[in-house]
Amino acid sequence: MIKSLKKNQIIIFAVALALIAAGYLNYSAQNKNTAIAWSEIDNTKVSGIGDARLVTSNNIVEQSVNTNEIVNNDNNTDDSSVETTSKVTEDTKKYFYESRLERERMYSEMLESYQIIISEDNVSADEKTNAQAEIRNINNQRNAIMIAENLIKNKGFEDTIVFVNKDSVSVVVMSDSIEEAEIAQIQSIIQRELNVNVENIHISNK
């Protein structure tokens, strides 16, 4: 009887060991598979996150580069436009400045020549009188031109230059265009200040 119980216990113990071993092996296999699965998931997530950040970063950099290119292109265009506009403006201002200097140089030379006539001892009284009259005419004309130019600029023009050639007067204004009303105003000023007929007034813009 005792031997029979021991034999049964041994069998039960062996079966229990077998079950425990099988359970352990099954648990290890499940853990291994679970670990592999989580490793794959984590790698996928990390890889996905890494790619997303990289793409986002590239997009930002590319967008930044493109934006800089656009800004640079705009700046280059603006600089070129400004430079061209500035050059035209400077050239135009230079024209009026140099034209005014040339006109004053011409008047100065004329006045100097008449002053020489007046100072000469061998010149007749009539010639000296005529020279004095010419000096007055030149000074009057210079004053009339100065007044006319100031009045024309008061009409909204940045600058203007007036040339008188006997009975003909040429007026150049600094402007992209001239309206008919502005032409009429300039003609009225020139007629009044320089006593010139309308048909002898020539107006242009620069």
NORPEGI-V174884 format. One record per residue. RES is the residue in one small letter. PHI is phi in whole degrees, -180 to 180 (* if undefined). D_LAST is the distance of its C-alpha to the last C-alpha in Angstrom with 1 decimal. Layout:
# NORPEGI-V174884
res->RES phi->PHI d_last->D_LAST
res->RES phi->PHI d_last->D_LAST
This chain:
# NORPEGI-V174884
res->m phi->* d_last->135.6
res->i phi->-68 d_last->133.8
res->k phi->-63 d_last->132.9
res->s phi->-66 d_last->131.5
res->l phi->-65 d_last->129.2
res->k phi->-63 d_last->128.0
res->k phi->-65 d_last->127.1
res->n phi->-65 d_last->125.2
res->q phi->-63 d_last->123.3
res->i phi->-63 d_last->122.4
res->i phi->-65 d_last->121.1
res->i phi->-63 d_last->119.1
res->f phi->-64 d_last->117.7
res->a phi->-65 d_last->116.6
res->v phi->-63 d_last->115.0
res->a phi->-63 d_last->113.2
res->l phi->-62 d_last->112.0
res->a phi->-62 d_last->110.8
res->l phi->-65 d_last->108.9
res->i phi->-63 d_last->107.4
res->a phi->-62 d_last->106.3
res->a phi->-64 d_last->104.8
res->g phi->-63 d_last->103.0
res->y phi->-65 d_last->101.6
res->l phi->-63 d_last->100.4
res->n phi->-65 d_last->98.8
res->y phi->-64 d_last->97.1
res->s phi->-63 d_last->95.8
res->a phi->-64 d_last->94.5
res->q phi->-64 d_last->92.7
res->n phi->-64 d_last->91.2
res->k phi->-65 d_last->90.1
res->n phi->-65 d_last->88.5
res->t phi->-63 d_last->86.9
res->a phi->-63 d_last->85.6
res->i phi->-64 d_last->84.2
res->a phi->-62 d_last->82.6
res->w phi->-67 d_last->81.0
res->s phi->-63 d_last->79.8
res->e phi->-66 d_last->78.1
res->i phi->-64 d_last->76.6
res->d phi->-63 d_last->75.3
res->n phi->-62 d_last->73.8
res->t phi->-63 d_last->72.1
res->k phi->-62 d_last->70.8
res->v phi->-64 d_last->69.7
res->s phi->-63 d_last->68.2
res->g phi->-64 d_last->66.4
res->i phi->-64 d_last->65.1
res->g phi->-61 d_last->64.0
res->d phi->-64 d_last->62.1
res->a phi->-63 d_last->60.5
res->r phi->-65 d_last->59.2
res->l phi->-66 d_last->58.0
res->v phi->-63 d_last->56.1
res->t phi->-61 d_last->54.7
res->s phi->-63 d_last->53.7
res->n phi->-63 d_last->52.2
res->n phi->-61 d_last->50.2
res->i phi->-66 d_last->48.9
res->v phi->-62 d_last->48.0
res->e phi->-64 d_last->46.4
res->q phi->-64 d_last->44.5
res->s phi->-64 d_last->43.5
res->v phi->-64 d_last->42.3
res->n phi->-63 d_last->40.5
res->t phi->-64 d_last->38.9
res->n phi->-63 d_last->37.9
res->e phi->-64 d_last->36.5
res->i phi->-64 d_last->34.5
res->v phi->-62 d_last->33.3
res->n phi->-64 d_last->32.5
res->n phi->-64 d_last->30.6
res->d phi->-63 d_last->28.7
res->n phi->-65 d_last->28.1
res->n phi->-63 d_last->27.1
res->t phi->-64 d_last->24.7
res->d phi->-63 d_last->23.3
res->d phi->-60 d_last->23.2
res->s phi->-64 d_last->21.4
res->s phi->-64 d_last->18.9
res->v phi->-63 d_last->18.5
res->e phi->-63 d_last->18.3
res->t phi->-66 d_last->15.6
res->t phi->-61 d_last->13.6
res->s phi->-61 d_last->14.5
res->k phi->-65 d_last->13.7
res->v phi->-62 d_last->10.0
res->t phi->-62 d_last->9.9
res->e phi->-65 d_last->11.9
res->d phi->-63 d_last->10.1
res->t phi->-67 d_last->6.9
res->k phi->-62 d_last->9.6
res->k phi->-64 d_last->11.4
res->y phi->-60 d_last->9.0
res->f phi->-66 d_last->9.3
res->y phi->-64 d_last->12.9
res->e phi->-70 d_last->13.9
res->s phi->-64 d_last->12.5
res->r phi->-66 d_last->14.5
res->l phi->-63 d_last->17.4
res->e phi->-64 d_last->17.5
res->r phi->-63 d_last->17.6
res->e phi->-67 d_last->20.3
res->r phi->-63 d_last->22.1
res->m phi->-63 d_last->22.3
res->y phi->-63 d_last->23.6
res->s phi->-63 d_last->26.1
res->e phi->-65 d_last->27.4
res->m phi->-64 d_last->27.9
res->l phi->-63 d_last->29.7
res->e phi->-64 d_last->31.8
res->s phi->-65 d_last->32.9
res->y phi->-71 d_last->34.0
res->q phi->-64 d_last->35.8
res->i phi->-65 d_last->37.6
res->i phi->-60 d_last->38.8
res->i phi->-65 d_last->40.1
res->s phi->-80 d_last->41.9
res->e phi->-74 d_last->43.7
res->d phi->-81 d_last->47.3
res->n phi->-89 d_last->47.6
res->v phi->-99 d_last->44.8
res->s phi->-70 d_last->46.0
res->a phi->-64 d_last->45.7
res->d phi->-64 d_last->43.6
res->e phi->-66 d_last->41.1
res->k phi->-66 d_last->40.9
res->t phi->-64 d_last->40.5
res->n phi->-64 d_last->37.7
res->a phi->-64 d_last->36.0
res->q phi->-64 d_last->36.4
res->a phi->-65 d_last->34.9
res->e phi->-66 d_last->31.8
res->i phi->-63 d_last->31.4
res->r phi->-64 d_last->31.6
res->n phi->-63 d_last->29.0
res->i phi->-64 d_last->26.6
res->n phi->-64 d_last->27.2
res->n phi->-63 d_last->26.9
res->q phi->-66 d_last->23.6
res->r phi->-62 d_last->22.3
res->n phi->-64 d_last->23.6
res->a phi->-65 d_last->22.2
res->i phi->-64 d_last->18.7
res->m phi->-62 d_last->19.2
res->i phi->-65 d_last->20.6
res->a phi->-62 d_last->17.9
res->e phi->-64 d_last->15.1
res->n phi->-64 d_last->17.4
res->l phi->-66 d_last->18.1
res->i phi->-67 d_last->14.6
res->k phi->-65 d_last->14.0
res->n phi->-67 d_last->17.4
res->k phi->-82 d_last->16.1
res->g phi->114 d_last->14.6
res->f phi->-86 d_last->11.1
res->e phi->-67 d_last->11.0
res->d phi->-158 d_last->9.9
res->t phi->-157 d_last->9.3
res->i phi->-135 d_last->10.4
res->v phi->-119 d_last->12.9
res->f phi->-117 d_last->14.6
res->v phi->-115 d_last->18.0
res->n phi->-128 d_last->19.9
res->k phi->59 d_last->23.3
res->d phi->-95 d_last->23.0
res->s phi->-108 d_last->19.4
res->v phi->-127 d_last->16.5
res->s phi->-112 d_last->12.8
res->v phi->-123 d_last->10.4
res->v phi->-120 d_last->6.7
res->v phi->-114 d_last->6.2
res->m phi->-84 d_last->5.1
res->s phi->-166 d_last->5.8
res->d phi->-70 d_last->6.7
res->s phi->-155 d_last->8.3
res->i phi->-130 d_last->10.0
res->e phi->-81 d_last->13.8
res->e phi->-60 d_last->16.1
res->a phi->-63 d_last->17.7
res->e phi->-69 d_last->14.7
res->i phi->-61 d_last->14.1
res->a phi->-63 d_last->17.8
res->q phi->-65 d_last->17.7
res->i phi->-65 d_last->15.1
res->q phi->-60 d_last->17.3
res->s phi->-63 d_last->20.4
res->i phi->-65 d_last->19.3
res->i phi->-65 d_last->18.5
res->q phi->-59 d_last->21.7
res->r phi->-72 d_last->23.7
res->e phi->-84 d_last->22.6
res->l phi->-113 d_last->22.2
res->n phi->56 d_last->24.6
res->v phi->-122 d_last->22.6
res->n phi->-71 d_last->23.3
res->v phi->-59 d_last->20.9
res->e phi->-66 d_last->21.0
res->n phi->-102 d_last->19.7
res->i phi->-104 d_last->16.6
res->h phi->-118 d_last->13.4
res->i phi->-116 d_last->10.4
res->s phi->-145 d_last->7.0
res->n phi->-122 d_last->3.8
res->k phi->-146 d_last->0.0
